[in-house]
Amino acid sequence: MIATAQQIAQVVGKQPGAVEVKVEQTEGLPAPILLVDRLKAARYGLNVADVEEALGTLVGARHVGMVFEGDRRFSITGRLPEGLHNDINTPQQMLIALHV
């Protein structure tokens, strides 16, 4: 499975806009808990799912596709670079699309 992931990383790494493509095992890692103030989010026309989706990329990763190898499936995820991923000020700079 790691060999396949590394082959995929080589292909994805050659795509325009892809930087620092690497293979990581993410299962079993601790995850932060996100509590959304529903009333404040609603004032901007947002729901909990909107906020979770935007911040999910920050604190973890976002599902961007699947690779099929025979009857096996492998998820492809994308995440922010470590410099932004670990910066406590990043959430203040993130944009969340409003539904107007």
PDB file as gemmi writes it, atoms N, CA and C in Angstrom:
CRYST1    1.000    1.000    1.000  90.00  90.00  90.00 P 1                      
ATOM      1  N   MET A   1       0.819  -1.185   0.000  1.00  0.00           N  
ATOM      2  CA  MET A   1       0.000   0.000   0.000  1.00  0.00           C  
ATOM      3  C   MET A   1       0.868   1.257   0.000  1.00  0.00           C  
ATOM      4  N   ILE A   2       1.966   1.254   0.744  1.00  0.00           N  
ATOM      5  CA  ILE A   2       2.860   2.419   0.779  1.00  0.00           C  
ATOM      6  C   ILE A   2       3.485   2.653  -0.591  1.00  0.00           C  
ATOM      7  N   ALA A   3       3.860   1.577  -1.272  1.00  0.00           N  
ATOM      8  CA  ALA A   3       4.465   1.716  -2.600  1.00  0.00           C  
ATOM      9  C   ALA A   3       3.489   2.373  -3.575  1.00  0.00           C  
ATOM     10  N   THR A   4       2.227   1.983  -3.505  1.00  0.00           N  
ATOM     11  CA  THR A   4       1.207   2.584  -4.378  1.00  0.00           C  
ATOM     12  C   THR A   4       1.033   4.057  -4.034  1.00  0.00           C  
ATOM     13  N   ALA A   5       0.984   4.366  -2.753  1.00  0.00           N  
ATOM     14  CA  ALA A   5       0.835   5.764  -2.319  1.00  0.00           C  
ATOM     15  C   ALA A   5       2.012   6.606  -2.801  1.00  0.00           C  
ATOM     16  N   GLN A   6       3.205   6.054  -2.765  1.00  0.00           N  
ATOM     17  CA  GLN A   6       4.383   6.797  -3.227  1.00  0.00           C  
ATOM     18  C   GLN A   6       4.342   7.015  -4.735  1.00  0.00           C  
ATOM     19  N   GLN A   7       3.849   6.031  -5.481  1.00  0.00           N  
ATOM     20  CA  GLN A   7       3.702   6.200  -6.930  1.00  0.00           C  
ATOM     21  C   GLN A   7       2.692   7.301  -7.237  1.00  0.00           C  
ATOM     22  N   ILE A   8       1.590   7.318  -6.494  1.00  0.00           N  
ATOM     23  CA  ILE A   8       0.565   8.346  -6.680  1.00  0.00           C  
ATOM     24  C   ILE A   8       1.144   9.710  -6.340  1.00  0.00           C  
ATOM     25  N   ALA A   9       1.926   9.790  -5.264  1.00  0.00           N  
ATOM     26  CA  ALA A   9       2.537  11.058  -4.861  1.00  0.00           C  
ATOM     27  C   ALA A   9       3.460  11.592  -5.955  1.00  0.00           C  
ATOM     28  N   GLN A  10       4.176  10.710  -6.635  1.00  0.00           N  
ATOM     29  CA  GLN A  10       5.050  11.148  -7.730  1.00  0.00           C  
ATOM     30  C   GLN A  10       4.247  11.753  -8.874  1.00  0.00           C  
ATOM     31  N   VAL A  11       3.127  11.130  -9.214  1.00  0.00           N  
ATOM     32  CA  VAL A  11       2.281  11.640 -10.302  1.00  0.00           C  
ATOM     33  C   VAL A  11       1.640  12.965  -9.885  1.00  0.00           C  
ATOM     34  N   VAL A  12       1.065  13.005  -8.697  1.00  0.00           N  
ATOM     35  CA  VAL A  12       0.394  14.220  -8.216  1.00  0.00           C  
ATOM     36  C   VAL A  12       1.401  15.356  -8.063  1.00  0.00           C  
ATOM     37  N   GLY A  13       2.611  15.053  -7.613  1.00  0.00           N  
ATOM     38  CA  GLY A  13       3.640  16.068  -7.420  1.00  0.00           C  
ATOM     39  C   GLY A  13       4.055  16.773  -8.696  1.00  0.00           C  
ATOM     40  N   LYS A  14       3.800  16.172  -9.838  1.00  0.00           N  
ATOM     41  CA  LYS A  14       4.150  16.772 -11.129  1.00  0.00           C  
ATOM     42  C   LYS A  14       3.053  17.696 -11.660  1.00  0.00           C  
ATOM     43  N   GLN A  15       1.910  17.734 -10.976  1.00  0.00           N  
ATOM     44  CA  GLN A  15       0.789  18.545 -11.443  1.00  0.00           C  
ATOM     45  C   GLN A  15       0.993  20.012 -11.076  1.00  0.00           C  
ATOM     46  N   PRO A  16       0.577  20.934 -11.952  1.00  0.00           N  
ATOM     47  CA  PRO A  16       0.706  22.365 -11.650  1.00  0.00           C  
ATOM     48  C   PRO A  16      -0.010  22.708 -10.344  1.00  0.00           C  
ATOM     49  N   GLY A  17       0.673  23.436  -9.480  1.00  0.00           N  
ATOM     50  CA  GLY A  17       0.086  23.862  -8.210  1.00  0.00           C  
ATOM     51  C   GLY A  17       0.354  22.913  -7.055  1.00  0.00           C  
ATOM     52  N   ALA A  18       0.798  21.705  -7.328  1.00  0.00           N  
ATOM     53  CA  ALA A  18       1.083  20.749  -6.257  1.00  0.00           C  
ATOM     54  C   ALA A  18       2.476  21.015  -5.704  1.00  0.00           C  
ATOM     55  N   VAL A  19       2.563  21.183  -4.401  1.00  0.00           N  
ATOM     56  CA  VAL A  19       3.850  21.401  -3.741  1.00  0.00           C  
ATOM     57  C   VAL A  19       3.956  20.501  -2.518  1.00  0.00           C  
ATOM     58  N   GLU A  20       5.152  20.093  -2.208  1.00  0.00           N  
ATOM     59  CA  GLU A  20       5.424  19.276  -1.033  1.00  0.00           C  
ATOM     60  C   GLU A  20       4.484  18.078  -0.921  1.00  0.00           C  
ATOM     61  N   VAL A  21       4.326  17.348  -1.993  1.00  0.00           N  
ATOM     62  CA  VAL A  21       3.484  16.156  -1.980  1.00  0.00           C  
ATOM     63  C   VAL A  21       4.256  15.055  -1.266  1.00  0.00           C  
ATOM     64  N   LYS A  22       3.649  14.473  -0.246  1.00  0.00           N  
ATOM     65  CA  LYS A  22       4.305  13.401   0.503  1.00  0.00           C  
ATOM     66  C   LYS A  22       3.265  12.419   1.007  1.00  0.00           C  
ATOM     67  N   VAL A  23       3.709  11.260   1.371  1.00  0.00           N  
ATOM     68  CA  VAL A  23       2.837  10.196   1.857  1.00  0.00           C  
ATOM     69  C   VAL A  23       2.929  10.170   3.381  1.00  0.00           C  
ATOM     70  N   GLU A  24       1.760  10.167   4.032  1.00  0.00           N  
ATOM     71  CA  GLU A  24       1.707  10.100   5.486  1.00  0.00           C  
ATOM     72  C   GLU A  24       0.632   9.125   5.916  1.00  0.00           C  
ATOM     73  N   GLN A  25       0.858   8.472   7.032  1.00  0.00           N  
ATOM     74  CA  GLN A  25      -0.191   7.644   7.627  1.00  0.00           C  
ATOM     75  C   GLN A  25      -0.917   8.527   8.626  1.00  0.00           C  
ATOM     76  N   THR A  26      -2.238   8.670   8.471  1.00  0.00           N  
ATOM     77  CA  THR A  26      -2.981   9.590   9.332  1.00  0.00           C  
ATOM     78  C   THR A  26      -3.914   8.897  10.307  1.00  0.00           C  
ATOM     79  N   GLU A  27      -4.118   7.604  10.179  1.00  0.00           N  
ATOM     80  CA  GLU A  27      -5.003   6.902  11.100  1.00  0.00           C  
ATOM     81  C   GLU A  27      -4.374   6.809  12.471  1.00  0.00           C  
ATOM     82  N   GLY A  28      -5.192   6.989  13.497  1.00  0.00           N  
ATOM     83  CA  GLY A  28      -4.726   6.845  14.864  1.00  0.00           C  
ATOM     84  C   GLY A  28      -4.112   8.093  15.464  1.00  0.00           C  
ATOM     85  N   LEU A  29      -4.085   9.208  14.717  1.00  0.00           N  
ATOM     86  CA  LEU A  29      -3.530  10.444  15.253  1.00  0.00           C  
ATOM     87  C   LEU A  29      -4.591  11.188  16.049  1.00  0.00           C  
ATOM     88  N   PRO A  30      -4.191  11.935  17.087  1.00  0.00           N  
ATOM     89  CA  PRO A  30      -5.181  12.708  17.844  1.00  0.00           C  
ATOM     90  C   PRO A  30      -5.793  13.792  16.967  1.00  0.00           C  
ATOM     91  N   ALA A  31      -7.041  14.126  17.231  1.00  0.00           N  
ATOM     92  CA  ALA A  31      -7.737  15.142  16.442  1.00  0.00           C  
ATOM     93  C   ALA A  31      -8.383  16.167  17.368  1.00  0.00           C  
ATOM     94  N   PRO A  32      -8.304  17.447  17.012  1.00  0.00           N  
ATOM     95  CA  PRO A  32      -8.949  18.471  17.838  1.00  0.00           C  
ATOM     96  C   PRO A  32     -10.468  18.408  17.690  1.00  0.00           C  
ATOM     97  N   ILE A  33     -11.159  18.949  18.667  1.00  0.00           N  
ATOM     98  CA  ILE A  33     -12.617  19.011  18.633  1.00  0.00           C  
ATOM     99  C   ILE A  33     -13.027  20.428  18.274  1.00  0.00           C  
ATOM    100  N   LEU A  34     -13.913  20.558  17.314  1.00  0.00           N  
ATOM    101  CA  LEU A  34     -14.373  21.858  16.847  1.00  0.00           C  
ATOM    102  C   LEU A  34     -15.785  22.098  17.368  1.00  0.00           C  
ATOM    103  N   LEU A  35     -15.952  23.166  18.130  1.00  0.00           N  
ATOM    104  CA  LEU A  35     -17.279  23.550  18.616  1.00  0.00           C  
ATOM    105  C   LEU A  35     -17.675  24.836  17.906  1.00  0.00           C  
ATOM    106  N   VAL A  36     -18.750  24.772  17.142  1.00  0.00           N  
ATOM    107  CA  VAL A  36     -19.205  25.915  16.361  1.00  0.00           C  
ATOM    108  C   VAL A  36     -20.352  26.598  17.089  1.00  0.00           C  
ATOM    109  N   ASP A  37     -20.244  27.914  17.246  1.00  0.00           N  
ATOM    110  CA  ASP A  37     -21.335  28.701  17.823  1.00  0.00           C  
ATOM    111  C   ASP A  37     -22.379  28.868  16.721  1.00  0.00           C  
ATOM    112  N   ARG A  38     -23.440  28.111  16.800  1.00  0.00           N  
ATOM    113  CA  ARG A  38     -24.455  28.084  15.742  1.00  0.00           C  
ATOM    114  C   ARG A  38     -25.111  29.438  15.519  1.00  0.00           C  
ATOM    115  N   LEU A  39     -25.355  30.169  16.582  1.00  0.00           N  
ATOM    116  CA  LEU A  39     -26.001  31.481  16.440  1.00  0.00           C  
ATOM    117  C   LEU A  39     -25.107  32.467  15.696  1.00  0.00           C  
ATOM    118  N   LYS A  40     -23.823  32.506  16.059  1.00  0.00           N  
ATOM    119  CA  LYS A  40     -22.901  33.416  15.376  1.00  0.00           C  
ATOM    120  C   LYS A  40     -22.727  33.009  13.916  1.00  0.00           C  
ATOM    121  N   ALA A  41     -22.620  31.722  13.654  1.00  0.00           N  
ATOM    122  CA  ALA A  41     -22.470  31.250  12.276  1.00  0.00           C  
ATOM    123  C   ALA A  41     -23.716  31.619  11.467  1.00  0.00           C  
ATOM    124  N   ALA A  42     -24.885  31.451  12.061  1.00  0.00           N  
ATOM    125  CA  ALA A  42     -26.142  31.743  11.363  1.00  0.00           C  
ATOM    126  C   ALA A  42     -26.255  33.219  10.988  1.00  0.00           C  
ATOM    127  N   ARG A  43     -25.670  34.098  11.783  1.00  0.00           N  
ATOM    128  CA  ARG A  43     -25.699  35.529  11.471  1.00  0.00           C  
ATOM    129  C   ARG A  43     -25.042  35.829  10.124  1.00  0.00           C  
ATOM    130  N   TYR A  44     -24.124  34.974   9.724  1.00  0.00           N  
ATOM    131  CA  TYR A  44     -23.424  35.141   8.446  1.00  0.00           C  
ATOM    132  C   TYR A  44     -23.978  34.212   7.361  1.00  0.00           C  
ATOM    133  N   GLY A  45     -25.063  33.539   7.668  1.00  0.00           N  
ATOM    134  CA  GLY A  45     -25.656  32.626   6.697  1.00  0.00           C  
ATOM    135  C   GLY A  45     -24.932  31.298   6.592  1.00  0.00           C  
ATOM    136  N   LEU A  46     -24.173  30.954   7.619  1.00  0.00           N  
ATOM    137  CA  LEU A  46     -23.407  29.704   7.616  1.00  0.00           C  
ATOM    138  C   LEU A  46     -24.080  28.664   8.492  1.00  0.00           C  
ATOM    139  N   ASN A  47     -23.836  27.415   8.172  1.00  0.00           N  
ATOM    140  CA  ASN A  47     -24.257  26.349   9.072  1.00  0.00           C  
ATOM    141  C   ASN A  47     -23.006  25.635   9.582  1.00  0.00           C  
ATOM    142  N   VAL A  48     -23.188  24.711  10.475  1.00  0.00           N  
ATOM    143  CA  VAL A  48     -22.051  24.013  11.091  1.00  0.00           C  
ATOM    144  C   VAL A  48     -21.209  23.296  10.041  1.00  0.00           C  
ATOM    145  N   ALA A  49     -21.852  22.694   9.058  1.00  0.00           N  
ATOM    146  CA  ALA A  49     -21.117  21.953   8.019  1.00  0.00           C  
ATOM    147  C   ALA A  49     -20.194  22.870   7.232  1.00  0.00           C  
ATOM    148  N   ASP A  50     -20.639  24.103   6.937  1.00  0.00           N  
ATOM    149  CA  ASP A  50     -19.799  25.061   6.209  1.00  0.00           C  
ATOM    150  C   ASP A  50     -18.520  25.361   6.981  1.00  0.00           C  
ATOM    151  N   VAL A  51     -18.682  25.635   8.271  1.00  0.00           N  
ATOM    152  CA  VAL A  51     -17.530  25.981   9.111  1.00  0.00           C  
ATOM    153  C   VAL A  51     -16.618  24.776   9.278  1.00  0.00           C  
ATOM    154  N   GLU A  52     -17.191  23.615   9.523  1.00  0.00           N  
ATOM    155  CA  GLU A  52     -16.386  22.402   9.689  1.00  0.00           C  
ATOM    156  C   GLU A  52     -15.600  22.080   8.421  1.00  0.00           C  
ATOM    157  N   GLU A  53     -16.228  22.255   7.277  1.00  0.00           N  
ATOM    158  CA  GLU A  53     -15.528  21.962   6.018  1.00  0.00           C  
ATOM    159  C   GLU A  53     -14.337  22.887   5.824  1.00  0.00           C  
ATOM    160  N   ALA A  54     -14.532  24.173   6.080  1.00  0.00           N  
ATOM    161  CA  ALA A  54     -13.444  25.140   5.909  1.00  0.00           C  
ATOM    162  C   ALA A  54     -12.307  24.879   6.889  1.00  0.00           C  
ATOM    163  N   LEU A  55     -12.628  24.652   8.136  1.00  0.00           N  
ATOM    164  CA  LEU A  55     -11.582  24.442   9.140  1.00  0.00           C  
ATOM    165  C   LEU A  55     -11.033  23.027   9.118  1.00  0.00           C  
ATOM    166  N   GLY A  56     -11.773  22.096   8.536  1.00  0.00           N  
ATOM    167  CA  GLY A  56     -11.285  20.722   8.452  1.00  0.00           C  
ATOM    168  C   GLY A  56      -9.985  20.617   7.681  1.00  0.00           C  
ATOM    169  N   THR A  57      -9.841  21.423   6.660  1.00  0.00           N  
ATOM    170  CA  THR A  57      -8.604  21.434   5.888  1.00  0.00           C  
ATOM    171  C   THR A  57      -7.458  21.968   6.736  1.00  0.00           C  
ATOM    172  N   LEU A  58      -7.754  22.911   7.599  1.00  0.00           N  
ATOM    173  CA  LEU A  58      -6.723  23.502   8.456  1.00  0.00           C  
ATOM    174  C   LEU A  58      -6.206  22.502   9.479  1.00  0.00           C  
ATOM    175  N   VAL A  59      -7.093  21.874  10.203  1.00  0.00           N  
ATOM    176  CA  VAL A  59      -6.667  21.015  11.305  1.00  0.00           C  
ATOM    177  C   VAL A  59      -6.353  19.596  10.880  1.00  0.00           C  
ATOM    178  N   GLY A  60      -6.761  19.221   9.710  1.00  0.00           N  
ATOM    179  CA  GLY A  60      -6.514  17.864   9.256  1.00  0.00           C  
ATOM    180  C   GLY A  60      -6.230  17.825   7.790  1.00  0.00           C  
ATOM    181  N   ALA A  61      -7.164  17.318   7.069  1.00  0.00           N  
ATOM    182  CA  ALA A  61      -6.995  17.186   5.629  1.00  0.00           C  
ATOM    183  C   ALA A  61      -8.368  17.173   4.979  1.00  0.00           C  
ATOM    184  N   ARG A  62      -8.387  17.319   3.674  1.00  0.00           N  
ATOM    185  CA  ARG A  62      -9.641  17.294   2.920  1.00  0.00           C  
ATOM    186  C   ARG A  62      -9.554  16.184   1.874  1.00  0.00           C  
ATOM    187  N   HIS A  63     -10.622  15.421   1.792  1.00  0.00           N  
ATOM    188  CA  HIS A  63     -10.702  14.354   0.791  1.00  0.00           C  
ATOM    189  C   HIS A  63     -10.762  14.997  -0.593  1.00  0.00           C  
ATOM    190  N   VAL A  64      -9.840  14.607  -1.482  1.00  0.00           N  
ATOM    191  CA  VAL A  64      -9.826  15.200  -2.816  1.00  0.00           C  
ATOM    192  C   VAL A  64     -10.000  14.164  -3.931  1.00  0.00           C  
ATOM    193  N   GLY A  65     -10.046  12.898  -3.576  1.00  0.00           N  
ATOM    194  CA  GLY A  65     -10.243  11.897  -4.609  1.00  0.00           C  
ATOM    195  C   GLY A  65     -10.007  10.487  -4.108  1.00  0.00           C  
ATOM    196  N   MET A  66     -10.167   9.536  -5.032  1.00  0.00           N  
ATOM    197  CA  MET A  66      -9.957   8.122  -4.719  1.00  0.00           C  
ATOM    198  C   MET A  66      -9.106   7.495  -5.815  1.00  0.00           C  
ATOM    199  N   VAL A  67      -8.316   6.494  -5.445  1.00  0.00           N  
ATOM    200  CA  VAL A  67      -7.550   5.701  -6.403  1.00  0.00           C  
ATOM    201  C   VAL A  67      -8.022   4.266  -6.253  1.00  0.00           C  
ATOM    202  N   PHE A  68      -8.300   3.648  -7.369  1.00  0.00           N  
ATOM    203  CA  PHE A  68      -8.761   2.265  -7.365  1.00  0.00           C  
ATOM    204  C   PHE A  68      -7.659   1.367  -7.903  1.00  0.00           C  
ATOM    205  N   GLU A  69      -7.369   0.317  -7.148  1.00  0.00           N  
ATOM    206  CA  GLU A  69      -6.380  -0.674  -7.569  1.00  0.00           C  
ATOM    207  C   GLU A  69      -7.048  -2.039  -7.433  1.00  0.00           C  
ATOM    208  N   GLY A  70      -7.572  -2.532  -8.539  1.00  0.00           N  
ATOM    209  CA  GLY A  70      -8.341  -3.773  -8.469  1.00  0.00           C  
ATOM    210  C   GLY A  70      -9.590  -3.553  -7.638  1.00  0.00           C  
ATOM    211  N   ASP A  71      -9.772  -4.379  -6.608  1.00  0.00           N  
ATOM    212  CA  ASP A  71     -10.936  -4.219  -5.742  1.00  0.00           C  
ATOM    213  C   ASP A  71     -10.615  -3.381  -4.495  1.00  0.00           C  
ATOM    214  N   ARG A  72      -9.437  -2.805  -4.444  1.00  0.00           N  
ATOM    215  CA  ARG A  72      -9.041  -1.965  -3.293  1.00  0.00           C  
ATOM    216  C   ARG A  72      -9.191  -0.493  -3.650  1.00  0.00           C  
ATOM    217  N   ARG A  73      -9.562   0.314  -2.643  1.00  0.00           N  
ATOM    218  CA  ARG A  73      -9.721   1.754  -2.833  1.00  0.00           C  
ATOM    219  C   ARG A  73      -8.822   2.482  -1.845  1.00  0.00           C  
ATOM    220  N   PHE A  74      -8.233   3.580  -2.309  1.00  0.00           N  
ATOM    221  CA  PHE A  74      -7.371   4.394  -1.459  1.00  0.00           C  
ATOM    222  C   PHE A  74      -7.805   5.844  -1.575  1.00  0.00           C  
ATOM    223  N   SER A  75      -7.978   6.479  -0.448  1.00  0.00           N  
ATOM    224  CA  SER A  75      -8.396   7.870  -0.415  1.00  0.00           C  
ATOM    225  C   SER A  75      -7.197   8.784  -0.623  1.00  0.00           C  
ATOM    226  N   ILE A  76      -7.396   9.875  -1.365  1.00  0.00           N  
ATOM    227  CA  ILE A  76      -6.366  10.899  -1.542  1.00  0.00           C  
ATOM    228  C   ILE A  76      -6.828  12.124  -0.772  1.00  0.00           C  
ATOM    229  N   THR A  77      -5.965  12.645   0.070  1.00  0.00           N  
ATOM    230  CA  THR A  77      -6.314  13.824   0.857  1.00  0.00           C  
ATOM    231  C   THR A  77      -5.307  14.940   0.609  1.00  0.00           C  
ATOM    232  N   GLY A  78      -5.774  16.163   0.779  1.00  0.00           N  
ATOM    233  CA  GLY A  78      -4.906  17.330   0.664  1.00  0.00           C  
ATOM    234  C   GLY A  78      -4.963  18.115   1.964  1.00  0.00           C  
ATOM    235  N   ARG A  79      -3.878  18.773   2.309  1.00  0.00           N  
ATOM    236  CA  ARG A  79      -3.870  19.592   3.516  1.00  0.00           C  
ATOM    237  C   ARG A  79      -2.953  20.778   3.329  1.00  0.00           C  
ATOM    238  N   LEU A  80      -3.080  21.736   4.215  1.00  0.00           N  
ATOM    239  CA  LEU A  80      -2.264  22.938   4.146  1.00  0.00           C  
ATOM    240  C   LEU A  80      -0.806  22.614   4.457  1.00  0.00           C  
ATOM    241  N   PRO A  81       0.133  23.416   3.958  1.00  0.00           N  
ATOM    242  CA  PRO A  81       1.544  23.221   4.308  1.00  0.00           C  
ATOM    243  C   PRO A  81       1.744  23.356   5.816  1.00  0.00           C  
ATOM    244  N   GLU A  82       2.741  22.681   6.346  1.00  0.00           N  
ATOM    245  CA  GLU A  82       2.989  22.690   7.795  1.00  0.00           C  
ATOM    246  C   GLU A  82       3.084  24.098   8.381  1.00  0.00           C  
ATOM    247  N   GLY A  83       3.686  25.028   7.644  1.00  0.00           N  
ATOM    248  CA  GLY A  83       3.816  26.386   8.161  1.00  0.00           C  
ATOM    249  C   GLY A  83       2.476  27.011   8.476  1.00  0.00           C  
ATOM    250  N   LEU A  84       1.483  26.788   7.627  1.00  0.00           N  
ATOM    251  CA  LEU A  84       0.140  27.313   7.869  1.00  0.00           C  
ATOM    252  C   LEU A  84      -0.654  26.405   8.787  1.00  0.00           C  
ATOM    253  N   HIS A  85      -0.427  25.120   8.650  1.00  0.00           N  
ATOM    254  CA  HIS A  85      -1.162  24.115   9.420  1.00  0.00           C  
ATOM    255  C   HIS A  85      -0.946  24.316  10.926  1.00  0.00           C  
ATOM    256  N   ASN A  86       0.239  24.709  11.311  1.00  0.00           N  
ATOM    257  CA  ASN A  86       0.568  24.847  12.731  1.00  0.00           C  
ATOM    258  C   ASN A  86       0.530  26.284  13.235  1.00  0.00           C  
ATOM    259  N   ASP A  87       0.151  27.237  12.392  1.00  0.00           N  
ATOM    260  CA  ASP A  87       0.108  28.649  12.776  1.00  0.00           C  
ATOM    261  C   ASP A  87      -1.246  28.978  13.385  1.00  0.00           C  
ATOM    262  N   ILE A  88      -1.253  29.410  14.632  1.00  0.00           N  
ATOM    263  CA  ILE A  88      -2.502  29.690  15.337  1.00  0.00           C  
ATOM    264  C   ILE A  88      -3.285  30.845  14.714  1.00  0.00           C  
ATOM    265  N   ASN A  89      -2.637  31.688  13.908  1.00  0.00           N  
ATOM    266  CA  ASN A  89      -3.316  32.819  13.274  1.00  0.00           C  
ATOM    267  C   ASN A  89      -3.983  32.462  11.950  1.00  0.00           C  
ATOM    268  N   THR A  90      -3.714  31.295  11.418  1.00  0.00           N  
ATOM    269  CA  THR A  90      -4.269  30.909  10.123  1.00  0.00           C  
ATOM    270  C   THR A  90      -5.793  30.936  10.093  1.00  0.00           C  
ATOM    271  N   PRO A  91      -6.505  30.432  11.119  1.00  0.00           N  
ATOM    272  CA  PRO A  91      -7.973  30.466  11.042  1.00  0.00           C  
ATOM    273  C   PRO A  91      -8.537  31.879  10.868  1.00  0.00           C  
ATOM    274  N   GLN A  92      -7.863  32.870  11.399  1.00  0.00           N  
ATOM    275  CA  GLN A  92      -8.342  34.245  11.274  1.00  0.00           C  
ATOM    276  C   GLN A  92      -8.230  34.749   9.837  1.00  0.00           C  
ATOM    277  N   GLN A  93      -7.387  34.136   9.037  1.00  0.00           N  
ATOM    278  CA  GLN A  93      -7.157  34.564   7.664  1.00  0.00           C  
ATOM    279  C   GLN A  93      -7.945  33.738   6.649  1.00  0.00           C  
ATOM    280  N   MET A  94      -8.611  32.686   7.111  1.00  0.00           N  
ATOM    281  CA  MET A  94      -9.333  31.809   6.193  1.00  0.00           C  
ATOM    282  C   MET A  94     -10.643  32.440   5.754  1.00  0.00           C  
ATOM    283  N   LEU A  95     -10.991  32.208   4.509  1.00  0.00           N  
ATOM    284  CA  LEU A  95     -12.254  32.687   3.958  1.00  0.00           C  
ATOM    285  C   LEU A  95     -13.237  31.520   3.916  1.00  0.00           C  
ATOM    286  N   ILE A  96     -14.467  31.796   4.267  1.00  0.00           N  
ATOM    287  CA  ILE A  96     -15.527  30.787   4.197  1.00  0.00           C  
ATOM    288  C   ILE A  96     -16.591  31.340   3.270  1.00  0.00           C  
ATOM    289  N   ALA A  97     -16.948  30.571   2.248  1.00  0.00           N  
ATOM    290  CA  ALA A  97     -17.943  31.016   1.280  1.00  0.00           C  
ATOM    291  C   ALA A  97     -19.312  31.154   1.945  1.00  0.00           C  
ATOM    292  N   LEU A  98     -19.950  32.299   1.731  1.00  0.00           N  
ATOM    293  CA  LEU A  98     -21.288  32.536   2.256  1.00  0.00           C  
ATOM    294  C   LEU A  98     -22.323  32.187   1.210  1.00  0.00           C  
ATOM    295  N   HIS A  99     -23.453  31.679   1.647  1.00  0.00           N  
ATOM    296  CA  HIS A  99     -24.556  31.326   0.741  1.00  0.00           C  
ATOM    297  C   HIS A  99     -25.554  32.474   0.735  1.00  0.00           C  
ATOM    298  N   VAL A 100     -25.420  33.369  -0.231  1.00  0.00           N  
ATOM    299  CA  VAL A 100     -26.326  34.524  -0.307  1.00  0.00           C  
ATOM    300  C   VAL A 100     -27.125  34.509  -1.584  1.00  0.00           C  
TER     301      VAL A 100                                                      
END                                                                             
